[in-house]
Amino acid sequence: MSQDKAQAGDSKSSADITSQSYLSQPAHSLSFDDVIQELGTNSDAGLTSSEAKGRIEKYGENVLEGDEGISFAKIVIRQVANAMTLVSER
């Protein structure tokens, strides 16, 4: 990543960082080449180890939150509490 891009990234407002708006537009509305350029990466080689470590320090790890897993007890309770299963046959 060039110095200009690094400095530009440092000047982002807290709202940009909170919404994780690292691109000028949503990724789906940009071309592949524009996304690669704006993220400062190489589509063939990827990131170097040092660049990856730097981005982890700057942005944090790429981890999904709220991974509670599937609980058998929750599945059973939801099925029993479901209004369709509470209707009894006469």
C-alpha positions in Angstrom: 0.0 0.0 0.0 1.4 3.4 -0.9 2.0 6.1 1.7 -0.8 8.2 0.1 -3.3 5.4 0.6 -2.1 4.7 4.1 -2.5 8.4 5.0 -5.9 8.6 3.3 -7.0 5.6 5.3 -5.9 7.2 8.6 -8.1 10.3 7.8 -11.3 8.3 7.7 -14.0 9.4 10.1 -15.1 7.1 12.9 -18.4 6.6 11.0 -16.6 5.2 8.0 -14.7 2.8 10.2 -17.8 1.8 12.2 -19.7 1.0 9.0 -16.6 -0.6 7.6 -16.8 1.4 4.4 -13.3 0.7 3.1 -14.4 1.2 -0.6 -15.7 4.3 -2.3 -18.9 2.3 -3.2 -20.3 -1.0 -2.3 -18.1 -3.8 -3.7 -20.9 -5.2 -5.9 -21.2 -1.9 -7.7 -17.5 -1.7 -8.6 -15.6 -3.5 -11.2 -13.2 -6.3 -10.1 -10.2 -4.2 -11.0 -11.5 -1.2 -9.0 -12.0 -3.3 -5.9 -8.5 -4.7 -6.2 -7.0 -1.2 -6.7 -9.0 0.4 -3.8 -8.1 -2.4 -1.4 -4.4 -2.2 -2.4 -3.9 -5.9 -3.1 -2.8 -8.2 -5.9 -5.4 -10.6 -7.4 -2.7 -13.2 -8.3 -0.4 -13.0 -5.3 -2.7 -11.7 -2.5 -1.2 -9.9 0.5 2.2 -10.4 1.8 2.5 -11.8 5.4 3.6 -8.4 6.7 0.7 -6.6 4.9 -1.8 -9.1 6.3 -0.4 -8.7 9.8 -0.6 -4.9 9.5 -4.2 -5.0 8.3 -5.2 -7.3 11.2 -3.6 -4.8 13.6 -5.4 -1.9 11.9 -8.8 -3.4 11.2 -9.0 -6.5 13.5 -9.5 -10.1 12.7 -12.1 -11.2 10.1 -14.3 -13.0 12.6 -18.1 -13.4 12.6 -19.8 -12.4 15.8 -22.6 -14.3 17.6 -21.5 -17.9 16.8 -23.7 -19.6 19.4 -23.8 -22.9 17.4 -26.9 -25.1 17.1 -28.3 -26.4 20.3 -30.6 -29.5 20.2 -32.6 -28.1 23.2 -33.3 -24.8 21.3 -34.5 -26.7 18.3 -36.9 -28.8 20.4 -38.2 -25.8 22.3 -38.8 -23.8 19.2 -40.6 -26.7 17.6 -42.8 -27.2 20.6 -43.5 -23.5 21.0 -44.3 -23.0 17.3 -48.0 -22.0 17.0 -48.6 -24.6 14.3 -47.6 -27.5 16.6 -49.7 -26.1 19.4 -52.9 -26.5 17.4 -54.5 -29.7 18.5 -56.7 -32.0 16.4 -60.3 -32.5 17.7 
